Amino acid sequence: MIEEPLELGDVLVEADADQHLLVDCLTLWVTNCLGDEDRWMQRRTAFLHALTACRAAVVLVSNEVGLGIVPLGAETRRFVDEVGRLHQDLASICHTVTFVAAGLPMTLKASATGSADA
């Protein structure tokens, strides 16, 4: 088990092709990264680039936080917006995307092959 609270892209870059990685949870990672706002975009970009180049099989777990009421506080709104943008970018590069609600999986995007799943 590897715990990496900030430089998640570095872990993906170092992964071998025969490894299987479970990244749990991306919303916690975003929370950690937004604590250092000056480097958030750099870490986010590095993570997305590392994911597309990663040779290992990757499964990403995240929480959908944008389905409710828009938060009033600026920090909470920023968090919801950043997680939503990250999810959109991940959905565009991942081969399979599954949304789970009430324990029921709903396939949003399916592919027969791939190394990155969200």
C-alpha positions as CSV (number, residue, x, y, z in Angstrom):
1,M,0.0,0.0,0.0
2,I,1.2,3.5,-0.9
3,E,-0.2,6.6,0.7
4,E,0.5,9.8,-1.2
5,P,-1.5,12.8,-0.1
6,L,-0.3,15.3,-2.7
7,E,2.0,14.0,-5.5
8,L,-0.3,11.4,-6.9
9,G,1.1,11.8,-10.4
10,D,4.6,10.7,-9.2
11,V,3.1,7.4,-8.0
12,L,1.5,6.7,-11.4
13,V,4.7,7.5,-13.2
14,E,6.7,5.0,-11.1
15,A,4.2,2.2,-11.5
16,D,5.2,-0.9,-13.5
17,A,3.1,-2.4,-16.2
18,D,2.3,-5.5,-14.2
19,Q,0.9,-3.5,-11.3
20,H,-2.8,-2.8,-10.5
21,L,-3.4,0.5,-8.7
22,L,-6.5,1.5,-6.8
23,V,-6.6,5.2,-6.1
24,D,-9.0,5.8,-3.3
25,C,-10.2,8.6,-3.0
26,L,-9.7,11.4,-5.5
27,T,-12.0,13.8,-3.6
28,L,-9.7,13.5,-0.6
29,W,-6.7,14.1,-2.8
30,V,-8.4,17.3,-4.2
31,T,-9.0,18.4,-0.6
32,N,-5.4,17.9,0.3
33,C,-4.2,19.7,-2.8
34,L,-6.5,22.7,-2.4
35,G,-4.8,23.3,0.9
36,D,-1.8,24.5,-1.2
37,E,-3.7,26.4,-3.9
38,D,-0.5,27.7,-5.5
39,R,0.4,24.2,-6.6
40,W,-3.1,22.7,-7.3
41,M,-3.1,23.2,-11.1
42,Q,0.4,21.9,-11.3
43,R,-0.4,18.8,-9.4
44,R,-3.7,18.3,-11.3
45,T,-1.9,18.6,-14.7
46,A,0.9,16.3,-13.6
47,F,-1.7,13.7,-12.4
48,L,-3.7,13.8,-15.7
49,H,-0.5,13.5,-17.7
50,A,0.8,10.6,-15.6
51,L,-2.5,8.8,-15.8
52,T,-2.4,8.9,-19.6
53,A,1.2,7.6,-19.6
54,C,0.7,5.1,-16.8
55,R,1.5,1.5,-17.8
56,A,-0.2,-0.1,-14.8
57,A,-3.9,-0.9,-14.6
58,V,-5.6,1.9,-12.7
59,V,-9.0,2.1,-10.9
60,L,-10.0,5.5,-9.6
61,V,-12.5,6.1,-6.9
62,S,-14.1,9.4,-6.3
63,N,-17.2,11.0,-4.8
64,E,-19.7,12.9,-6.9
65,V,-20.2,16.1,-5.1
66,G,-22.0,18.2,-7.7
67,L,-25.5,16.7,-7.7
68,G,-26.9,18.7,-4.8
69,I,-27.5,22.3,-3.9
70,V,-24.8,24.8,-4.9
71,P,-22.9,25.6,-1.7
72,L,-22.9,29.2,-0.5
73,G,-19.4,29.4,0.8
74,A,-16.6,30.3,-1.7
75,E,-14.2,27.5,-0.5
76,T,-16.9,24.8,-0.7
77,R,-18.0,26.1,-4.1
78,R,-14.4,26.0,-5.4
79,F,-14.0,22.4,-4.1
80,V,-17.2,21.3,-5.9
81,D,-16.2,23.1,-9.1
82,E,-12.6,21.6,-9.1
83,V,-13.9,18.1,-8.4
84,G,-16.4,18.4,-11.2
85,R,-13.8,19.7,-13.7
86,L,-11.4,16.8,-12.6
87,H,-14.2,14.3,-13.2
88,Q,-15.0,15.7,-16.6
89,D,-11.3,15.5,-17.6
90,L,-11.0,12.0,-16.2
91,A,-14.1,10.8,-18.1
92,S,-12.6,12.1,-21.3
93,I,-9.4,10.1,-20.9
94,C,-10.5,7.0,-19.0
95,H,-11.6,3.9,-21.0
96,T,-14.4,3.0,-18.6
97,V,-16.5,5.2,-16.3
98,T,-19.0,3.7,-13.8
99,F,-21.3,5.8,-11.6
100,V,-22.5,3.9,-8.5
101,A,-25.6,5.1,-6.7
102,A,-27.4,3.2,-3.9
103,G,-25.0,0.3,-4.7
104,L,-26.2,0.1,-8.3
105,P,-23.5,0.5,-10.9
106,M,-24.4,2.5,-14.0
107,T,-21.9,2.4,-16.9
108,L,-21.5,5.9,-18.3
109,K,-18.6,5.0,-20.6
110,A,-17.5,1.5,-21.6
111,S,-14.5,0.2,-23.5
112,A,-13.2,-3.3,-24.1
113,T,-9.6,-2.3,-23.3
114,G,-7.9,0.2,-21.2
115,S,-5.7,0.9,-18.2
116,A,-7.5,3.7,-16.5
117,D,-11.0,3.4,-14.9
118,A,-13.0,5.9,-13.0
